[in-house]
């Protein structure tokens, strides 16, 4: 299945990199409010895949760029991709969340490099 959310992946990298501490504090440290993180119905990458043929969650995961790194359902939060994902979800201070967003962006850039996709 063709990867259909590369553009959104690049945009998410830039979003993670642009988040500032004041914005995190204003959102009460809620990554979902900042990026849609953690919910398939609000995730930037998941919502980009809605409406394509094979709209089931499994088909959506197969069309996601994360699936090219870890070929399984919910690849975004599995195996190699789990650490930076979990660090966002488990951050309990604004500073930890900021650091986790920056680390996820850095990791996502390494994914693009590994897949030989142009950086944003």
N, C-alpha and C positions, 0 to 999 in steps of 0.2 A: 504494500500500500504506500502511496506517495505521501511524503511529509508535507503537511499543509499549514504549519504555523511557524515557519522560520521567521517571517516578518515580525510576528508578535513576540517571538522569543528574543529577537534583537531589541525590540521596544521595551520588553521587560527588563533586560539587562540595563538599559539606559534609565529606566524608572528606579530600579534598585540602587543604581549609582547616584541618582539625584536626590534620594530621600535624605532629609536632614533631621537632626535630633529634635528640633522644635516641632516638626511635622509629626514625629512619632509621639511626642508628649501630647500634642493636640488630639491625636487619635486615641489617646489613652493606651498606647502600646498595642493596638490591635492590628496585626498584619493584614487581616481580612479587609479592614476599612481602607488600608493604604494601597493594596494591590489585588485584592480578591483571593489572597493566599488561603489555601486549605479547603476551598469549596469548589467542587467541579462546576457548579452552576454560576460561579463568579470568577473563577480563575481565567486570567487573560488568555492562556494557552488553550484551555478546554473550550471556552466559549467561541474561540476562533474556529473550532472544528464542528460546531453544531450546524445542522442543515446539510451536511455532506451525505452522500449515499453511505449507508451503514452507520447510522447515527447512534447506535448503541454505545454504551460506555467503553466496551472492549474495542469496538471499531475506532472510536475516537482516540483511544490510547495508542492504537497501532498507527494512526496518522500523525501522532505527536513526535516532535523532534527528540524528546527524551527516550522514546522507544528505540531510536537508532543506537543509543548507548546501552540501554538495558532492555532487551526485547521481552517485555512482560507487561501485564496490566498494572496500572499505576506506577509506571517506570519512574515518574518524576520524584517519587519518594522511596524508591527501592534500591537496594544494592549500592553501587557506586554513587548514586545520586542522593542517598538517604541522609548523609551527614549534614550537608548544607541545608537541606529541607528541614530536618529535625531541629537544627539550631535556630531556625526562624520560629518554628512552632513552640520550642521550649524556652525561648528567651523570656526572662522574668523581670528584666529592667529595660528601660529605653535604650541605654547604652549597649546592652547585649543584643538587642534587636537591630540596632544600627550596624553593629559589627557583623551580625548574621546576614543582613541584607547585602552588605559589601562583599562578604565571602561568597555568597550565592552568585552574585554578579561575576565575580572573578572566576568561579568554577564554570559558570555558563559560557564565559568567553573561552575557557579551555575546551569546552565541548565543541564550540564552533571551530576552533583551531583543529581539533582532532578530526572533525568531519569535513575539514577543508572548505568551510563556508566563510565568506567575507564577513569581517567584523562590522558592527554598526558604526 
